[in-house]
Amino acid sequence: MLDDAQNGTFFESSYDETKLSRLESRWKEFLETSVLSNRNLEAERHRLEQFISDISHQTKTPMTNIRMYTELLNEEVNKLSEKENEEATVDRIKKYAQEIGRQNERLEFLIDSLTKLSRLESGTLEVVAASSPVNELVKKAVSAVKPKADKKKISFMTADAEGDISITASFDMKWTLEALINVLDNAVKYSPEGGRVEVQLSETEMYAAVHVIDEGPGISEEDATRVFGRFFRGSDVQQADGVGIGLYLAREILSKEDGYIKVISNEKRKGGEFILYLRK
């Protein structure tokens, strides 16, 4: 009966008052309940996926409108005459327009991150690991973050531990790229203007490692134990832009492909270091 249940071929064969017949009936009820439970679970997962999709879709329209009206406001400001008594008004309007744009970008990032995080945690979005070149992953991530780094005149130095060799690991290129971009984005965000971010590669028998080293304030030992928590912001960076979800998202992505991330806390050295471990 157990073998038939596993194979999906079980059916009642006895219809009398024996113990075996009663057992078969109860076993059939149990299997039907399990199937129904699985169907309900799948339906709930589908509803959740649809709900997340609706959130993403519905929030795009107001965010687009905010961006459009910000641009219109800036255009109107540029049309104003440069009379002396209007300079203060012009400056204030520009400041307000810039703040609208900044808040819009923050809202876009938050909604996008929460959508991705919800899909990962609910299992509605699957991370599929495959053999891929780590060097290509680093190249794409640095290219994605470079425009933001250029605004702060921050340079990137990329190298690996053994020279110009190709390192391969098993990971989902799309989602691991998202994780690495989040880490690099933090490195740029907290590094001083004109600083440098290093990206180094190394490997062990089981893992390929991507080291991201910045020249920011670093991570204290106290914060190192909580830095990957959802919405966590370090005590030294409370005033900086961000919502504290990037590192948590990076950890969730890596864990789903049998990898992990850790932070190096070294108060003797300026800056912070994060290491992403990708399973070979």
C-alpha positions in Angstrom: 0.0 0.0 0.0 2.9 2.4 0.8 4.7 1.5 -2.4 1.5 2.0 -4.4 0.9 5.4 -2.7 4.5 6.5 -3.6 3.9 5.4 -7.2 0.5 7.0 -7.4 -1.3 3.7 -8.2 -3.0 3.0 -4.9 -6.7 2.1 -4.9 -9.0 0.3 -2.5 -9.3 -3.5 -3.2 -11.4 -4.6 -0.2 -14.9 -3.5 0.7 -15.8 -5.5 3.8 -15.6 -5.2 7.6 -12.0 -6.5 8.0 -9.2 -4.5 9.5 -7.4 -4.4 6.2 -10.4 -2.9 4.5 -10.8 -0.2 7.2 -7.1 0.5 6.9 -7.3 0.9 3.1 -10.2 3.3 3.5 -8.4 5.4 6.0 -5.3 5.4 3.9 -7.3 6.5 0.9 -8.7 9.4 2.9 -5.3 10.4 4.0 -3.9 10.4 0.5 -6.9 12.5 -0.8 -6.4 15.0 2.0 -2.6 15.3 1.2 -3.4 15.8 -2.5 -6.0 18.5 -1.7 -3.5 20.2 0.7 -0.8 20.3 -2.0 -3.3 21.7 -4.5 -4.4 24.4 -2.0 -0.7 25.2 -1.4 0.0 25.5 -5.1 -3.1 27.8 -5.5 -2.0 30.0 -2.6 1.5 30.2 -4.1 -0.1 31.3 -7.4 -2.2 33.9 -5.7 0.9 35.3 -3.9 2.8 35.4 -7.1 0.0 37.3 -8.8 -0.3 39.7 -5.9 3.4 40.5 -6.0 3.1 41.0 -9.7 0.2 43.4 -9.2 2.2 45.4 -6.6 5.0 45.7 -9.1 2.7 46.7 -11.9 0.5 49.1 -10.0 3.4 51.1 -8.4 5.2 51.7 -11.8 2.5 54.2 -12.9 2.8 56.6 -10.0 6.5 56.4 -10.0 6.6 57.2 -13.7 4.4 60.2 -13.0 6.6 61.5 -10.3 9.6 61.3 -12.6 7.7 63.0 -15.4 6.5 65.9 -13.2 10.0 66.3 -11.8 11.4 66.8 -15.2 8.6 69.3 -16.1 9.3 71.2 -12.9 13.0 71.4 -13.8 12.0 72.7 -17.3 9.8 75.4 -15.8 12.6 76.5 -13.5 15.0 76.8 -16.5 12.4 79.1 -18.2 12.3 81.5 -15.4 14.2 84.8 -15.9 17.4 85.3 -14.0 16.2 88.4 -12.2 17.9 89.1 -8.8 14.7 88.9 -6.7 13.8 85.5 -8.2 17.1 83.7 -7.6 16.2 82.5 -4.1 12.9 81.1 -5.4 14.6 79.4 -8.3 17.1 77.8 -5.9 14.3 76.5 -3.7 12.4 75.1 -6.6 15.5 73.3 -7.9 16.1 71.9 -4.4 12.6 70.6 -4.2 12.8 69.1 -7.7 16.0 67.3 -6.9 14.5 65.9 -3.7 11.5 64.6 -5.6 13.8 62.9 -8.0 15.9 61.4 -5.1 12.9 60.1 -3.3 11.5 58.6 -6.5 14.8 56.7 -7.0 14.7 55.5 -3.5 11.0 54.3 -3.8 11.8 52.6 -7.1 14.7 50.7 -5.5 12.7 49.8 -2.4 9.7 48.4 -4.4 12.1 46.5 -6.8 14.0 45.0 -3.9 10.9 44.0 -1.9 9.4 42.4 -5.0 12.5 40.4 -5.6 12.8 39.5 -2.0 9.2 38.4 -1.7 9.5 36.2 -4.8 12.6 34.5 -3.4 11.2 33.9 0.1 7.9 32.6 -1.2 9.5 30.3 -3.7 7.7 31.8 -6.6 11.0 32.7 -8.3 13.5 29.9 -8.6 17.3 30.4 -8.6 18.8 27.9 -11.0 22.5 27.4 -10.6 24.6 26.4 -13.6 28.3 26.3 -14.4 29.3 29.9 -15.3 32.5 32.0 -15.4 33.0 34.1 -12.3 35.2 36.6 -14.3 32.2 37.5 -16.5 30.0 37.9 -13.4 32.5 40.5 -12.0 32.8 42.3 -15.3 29.1 42.7 -15.6 28.6 43.9 -12.0 31.4 46.5 -12.2 30.0 47.8 -15.5 26.5 48.2 -13.9 27.9 50.1 -10.9 30.5 52.2 -12.7 28.2 55.2 -13.7 27.4 55.7 -10.0 31.1 55.3 -9.1 32.1 57.9 -11.7 29.9 60.5 -10.1 32.0 60.2 -6.9 35.3 59.7 -8.9 35.7 56.3 -7.5 37.9 53.9 -9.4 37.7 50.1 -9.6 40.7 47.7 -9.4 39.8 44.2 -10.4 42.2 41.2 -10.1 42.3 37.6 -9.0 44.6 35.8 -6.7 46.4 33.7 -9.4 46.6 36.3 -12.2 44.5 36.4 -15.3 42.9 33.0 -15.1 39.3 31.9 -15.7 37.4 30.7 -12.6 34.2 28.8 -13.0 31.5 28.1 -10.3 27.9 26.9 -10.2 25.5 29.9 -9.8 22.6 31.6 -11.4 24.1 34.4 -13.5 21.1 36.8 -13.3 20.4 36.6 -9.6 24.1 36.3 -8.5 24.7 39.4 -10.6 22.0 41.1 -8.6 23.7 40.1 -5.3 27.1 41.3 -6.4 25.7 44.6 -7.7 24.1 45.2 -4.2 27.5 44.6 -2.5 29.4 46.8 -5.0 26.7 49.5 -4.7 27.3 49.6 -0.9 31.0 49.8 -1.5 30.6 52.8 -3.7 28.0 54.4 -1.5 30.2 54.3 1.7 33.6 55.0 0.1 34.9 58.6 0.1 34.9 60.7 -3.0 38.0 59.9 -5.1 38.4 56.5 -3.4 39.0 53.0 -4.8 37.1 49.8 -4.7 39.0 46.5 -5.2 37.4 43.4 -6.5 39.5 40.3 -6.2 39.0 36.6 -7.0 40.3 33.6 -5.2 39.3 29.9 -5.0 39.4 26.9 -2.7 38.7 23.3 -3.4 34.9 23.8 -2.9 34.3 27.5 -3.5 35.2 30.4 -5.8 35.3 33.7 -3.8 34.7 37.3 -4.9 36.2 39.8 -2.5 34.8 43.4 -2.5 37.1 45.8 -0.6 36.2 49.4 -0.1 37.7 52.5 1.7 34.6 53.3 3.7 34.2 53.5 7.5 34.3 49.7 7.7 32.1 47.3 9.8 32.3 47.1 13.6 32.4 43.8 15.3 29.0 44.5 16.8 27.4 45.4 13.4 29.1 42.4 11.6 26.8 40.0 13.4 23.7 41.9 12.2 24.7 43.4 8.9 22.8 40.8 6.8 19.5 41.4 8.7 16.6 42.7 6.8 16.4 46.6 7.0 19.5 46.8 9.2 21.5 50.0 9.0 24.8 50.4 10.7 25.1 53.0 13.5 27.7 54.9 11.5 25.6 55.1 8.3 22.2 56.0 9.5 22.2 59.3 7.6 23.3 57.8 4.3 20.9 56.9 1.5 19.6 53.3 1.6 17.0 51.0 3.1 19.1 48.2 4.5 17.8 45.4 2.2 20.6 44.9 -0.3 22.9 42.7 1.8 19.9 40.7 3.0 18.8 40.0 -0.5 22.4 39.1 -1.5 22.5 36.5 1.3 19.2 35.0 0.3 20.2 34.6 -3.3 23.5 33.0 -2.5 22.0 30.6 0.0 19.6 29.3 -2.6 22.5 28.2 -4.8 24.5 26.6 -2.0 26.8 29.6 -1.5 27.2 32.2 1.2 28.5 35.7 2.0 30.5 37.0 4.9 31.9 40.3 6.1 35.5 40.8 7.4 35.6 43.1 10.5 39.1 44.6 10.9 39.3 47.7 13.0 43.1 48.0 12.2 42.4 48.5 8.5 40.3 51.3 7.0 37.4 50.1 4.9 35.2 47.0 4.7 35.5 43.7 3.0 32.7 41.4 1.9 33.3 38.0 0.4 30.8 36.1 -1.8 31.4 32.4 -1.9 30.1 30.5 -5.0 29.9 26.7 -4.9 32.0 25.0 -7.6 
